[in-house]
């Protein structure tokens, strides 16, 4: 299957997923996001005051709606132009259609970049990480939550391993790094709340979270 056709099928599958969520839940909730941007990573609300923040693979829920104290809050997603049709409410955060492998912003633009449950969805992991590093200011923070798994799927083609940070962000300061068991499959935020830590790399599945600082 050619790349263009595979990407089209992948994005169709992603959009279908969100449409099914909306069908069964009627509305999109986003109240849970604030906890993972603040308390989970030991950050206070006022840390974000007047900062620019980018959420990679943001989805349609309004992941940055809580962050009214930011100077600029942006979500980037290949399906951003489709998300407005999925919700009735108007969001205050900005949505940008795009791919993390080619972030349409200048060097050193963002104070904070987040990737929550999205980096295993990208096509080129090296290019994605290089773009994150390019767009993040020196001293800026990268917040990561990602599934560790060794079986690629149509929508999650990247098989990210426990060595992900050392493989891709060796030049960043590791402020925190946590490895958690995958207690509930496909329930990444629930696994974070259960917080069952593991040591080493003996498990092939799990959740990796990290707070990294650009030197």
ABEGO torsion letter per residue (X at the ends): XBAAAAAAAAAAAAAAAAAAAAAAAGBBBAAAAAAAABAAAGBBAAAABGBBBBBBGAEAAGAAAABAABABBBBBBAAAAAAAAABABBBABBBBBEBAABBBBBBGABABBBBBGAAAABABAAAAAAAAAAABBBGBBBBBBBBBBABBBAABABBBBAAAAAAAAAABBBABBBBBBBABBGBAAAAAAAGBBBBEAABABEBBBBBBBBX
